[in-house]
Amino acid sequence: MKLKKNIAISESGFIFDPTSGDSFSLNEVGLDILELLRENKTTEEITTYFTDQYEIDPVSFEKYFYDFVGMLQHFQLIDEDEED
């Protein structure tokens, strides 16, 4: 899965979608996930990163991750043509 190429992301977690004009704010964890997606990391690589960096088990992280990805899809910030 990939973020759409035209999505602008600031270092502070502000996201702007120039296609729709929508903007969003993320916390540090959300920003980390978006950066890893931008680096074309797989779900497994992202899960490993978070379970190594934070005190969370893989099953719990993946639940939160897929909830977050669902929101990205809802706001059309992910290229639906791209698969993990």
N, C-alpha and C positions, 0 to 999 in steps of 0.2 A: 504494500500500500504506500502511496506517495501523496504528499501534500501537493496541491495545485501549484504550479510554478510562479504564478503571479501574486501569491499571498505574501504580504510584507509582514515581517516579525521583528519587533524591536528587542533590544537586550533586556528591557524591563518587562517583557511579556505582553506588550500591546500588539494585537494582530489586526491587520487591515486587509479586507478583500475588495480590491478595486472593481471587480465585476459587479458586486451587489452594493458596494458602498458601506457594508456592515463592518463594525469593529468589535473586538472582543479583548478582554484582559485575562491573562492566565497567571496562576501562581507559579512558583519555581518548579514544581514537579511537572506541571503541564508544559512549561517551557522546555524542560529537559526532554520530554517525550517528543515534542515537535522537532527539536534539534536532531534527535536520533532518527526520526522519520526522514528528515531532510538529508541525513547522511546515508539513507537507504538501508538502515539497519532492519533486520528481520524482527518479527515478534519475539522469537527466542533470544536474540541478542539484546533486545530492549529489556526483556524479563530478567535476564542474567545481570545486566547493568544495575537494575533497580534492586534486585535481591542482594547484590554485593554491596551496594551503597547505603541501603536503608534496611531497617529491621522489619522485613516483610517476607512472607513465604510466597513461592511462585503462584500458587493457586489464588491467593488473595490479590496479588498484584494483577494477575491476568483478568480477574473480574473487573477491577477498577480500570484497567487499560482498555478493555473492550467497551465499557461504559463510556469512557472518554472518546474512543474512536467512533462510537455511535453518535456522539454529539458532533464530532467533526463531520461525519457524513450528513447528519441532519442539516448542518449549516453549509453544506456543499463545499467544504474546504479540502476534501480528498478527491483525487482523480479516481473515479469509479472504474476506469479502464485498467488501472494498475492493480495487480494483486500481489500479495506477499509470497 
